[in-house]
Amino acid sequence: MKLLHTTLVFLPLLLFPILASCNDKQVYIVYFGEHNGEKSLHEIEETHHSYLQSVKESEEDAKSSLLYSYKHSINGFAAVLSPDEASKLSELEEVVSVYPSDPRKYSLQTTRSWEFAGLQEVVPEATLNREDLLLKSSFGKNVIIGILDSGLWPESESFKDDGLGPIPKSWKGICQSGDAFNSSNCNKKIIGAKYYLKGYESYYGPLNRTLDYKSPRDKDGHGTHTSSTAAGRRVENVSALGGFAAGIASGGAPLARLAMYKVCWAVPAKGKEEGNTCFEEDMLAAIDDAIRDGVDVISISIGTNQPTPFNQDSIAIGALHAIKKNIVVSCSAGNSGPAPATLSNTAPWIMTVGASSVDRAFLAPVLLGNGKKLMGQTVTPYKLKRKMYHLVYAGQVVKSNVSKDLEGQCLPDSLSPEKAKGKIVMCLRGNGTRVGKGGEVKRVGGVGFVLGNSKANGAELAADAHLLPATAVDYETAQQILEYIESSKEPKAYIFPAHTVLNAKPAPVMAAFTSRGPSTIAPHILKPDITAPGLNILAAWSEGSSPTKLDIDHRVVKYNILSGTSMSCPHVGGATALLKAIHPDWSSAAIRSALITSAGLRNNVGKQITDANGSPADPFQFGGGHFRPSKAADPGLVYDASYTDYLLFLCAYGVKGVVPSFKCPEHAPSPSNLNYPSVAIPKLEGRVTAKRTVTNVGSDRSLYFARVQPPLGFSVEISPPILYFSHAGQTKSFTVTVKARRDMKKSVEKHQYEFGWFTWNDGLHTVKSPIAVSLA
């Protein structure tokens, strides 16, 4: 995958004249920035029509081409245009950007969490300490979380509204009727539900209603899972299929209200297990509505397949308008790891969330014929008879037409029933889906299968509810099994039934799939911001789907285990709702700062968080660290930033006209000076000084001392090194000066990042910020 250098951020706009000879029409988004507040909704839509009429042959053609007129906070429209028409609109001075919709650009980010994060939601309210975050926040009562996803299953126990008070008066949204869904499916928990598919249908044609519901109802499972993770009610005696992870299910903010904006849909002629699609024109309409409706938090478990410039990233555009209304936007970092520079959602006004494990495992050992017992994990409910079975590598039982590089992958229709029947088949990760490999072994009559990690997956084990007895093993274990198969005349194996183990160590561990920094779009901003539980997460599920989503899987479950940054994102969304309830006057930036600077760096054995291979992880994987919501409620200091600060930041990247009345200065401030709770300095030459300002949200008469752990080969100076605050709300500024040490210049490789930290401490609060630096 080729990554864009920051100097090429606006290359697609420059290509419009070249493309103008092409007559193919598609959906384009025309973005004007924000509204000036002088026009009615009808006048705004008429204005958008007039722009279309200026490039279309007739008024009828102009009106029929319009899909969405963004009229509330976002000013723009989505319409079917030719490249020539799009090019003409892009030349207008008042247009910020024009960019085509790409059906492959965005997708959902899927591949015992709250208790592990320090929120004891399994403890009855009567036994909670008064200082407990859940009690202080009234369990997120009356905070409204908007979810952009695949819909939800309203009958789930996680969405019951027992004991909830009236719907907040600030709410302006609706409950939209459609297939198997009407206003009665909303309640005092699900207070809003809408669906958006004009972009989807413009590309694919009318929705196949056997694949998905034309309504807010979820036929996939993903949206139900993320919604209940963020704000599901407390439900007792819950478990995954087979009784795994049994206990009490609860979202992070169990009394918060939910609003679903369904923007993701099944892809025709593609299995649901391979993911679905989310069109950006539909998402932009949903965010525009969510801002108008009155949400406090937006959780978006959707990401791009490659880094996208801010002025062509609909999530970044929508989120920018949301933060002006003080809405906190939490987004997935993406599932393109472990390769570097693969992040989604890197805008500094977005909370970008990586994924890590919790302290729970589902152990299912495999016994080899040589007596070796090797550990694996699974949540399949099926068991083998207690005897040894023939064990084969998938490459030994493939059809003759399968290419050598794919022979171990167990892809659909790749295995031979004659060769695989009655055997345990060893498959490797790489191409295809994990559950799809199990489905292929099942199809050809295999009695069980072992899923071996690739080197890139390391020791990360995602537990799946396979259709037959199975276990997943890490890379080193997979190599041992392959060596045994190769060296044995008659290899045999047995897979033990799985069981749930709590307090597993070490935890958290960074997931191999979580996307990494640095940001190629804005390298002066350290991303991701934070990590949260995203591996093997139990949450509510759609009864219109199955645990694996395979078309051969007809099982129905109420709760399911899933992995991905899709799962970590709503954890932060739920935590944000709790902080919103406690600190309703805090800005979006202040809440994000509190979460980042209070995050943890140690696992449950007291050592630094590691990656899936056991090596120390770094801030390009976890940002500030593993989220600790209880610590974030009282961070001591916060790094605040305003809407104007973000506009100035965009000026530095050449994005102008978002606010018509706001003019970029002749010399835009360095993006390094955006008041962010971390410092990133790419391609350092000489020295760089970054300015930061902190606001005291703690006690009066507070004295903070700076401490630095500099990146290897660099020196870091904080000036002044002591900050005194006479009262809460007071702000103080300081500078962070970074330069390469003379004695280490030769030992530091160019363009390779080194990491460090600087911390403010008053004896009660530790306000910690990561540093990332590379040499030019």
Helices and strands as residue ranges (DSSP letters): G 6-8, H 11-14, H 16-19, E 26-34, H 41-53, H 59-65, E 66-70, E 74-81, H 83-90, E 97-100, E 106-108, H 113-116, G 125-127, H 133-136, G 138-140, E 144-149, G 157-159, G 183-185, E 190-195, H 198-204, H 222-231, E 235-238, E 247-249, E 257-262, E 264-265, G 272-274, E 277-278, H 280-293, E 297-300, E 302-304, G 310-312, H 314-324, E 328-332, E 351-356, E 360-363, E 366-368, E 373-374, E 389-393, G 394-396, G 404-406, H 417-420, E 424-428, H 434-443, E 448-452, E 470-473, H 475-487, E 492-495, E 499-502, E 530-533, E 537-540, E 559-562, H 565-582, H 588-597, H 619-622, H 629-632, E 637-638, H 643-652, G 671-673, E 679-684, E 687-696, E 702-709, E 714-719, E 722-725, E 731-740, G 742-747, E 754-761, E 766-775
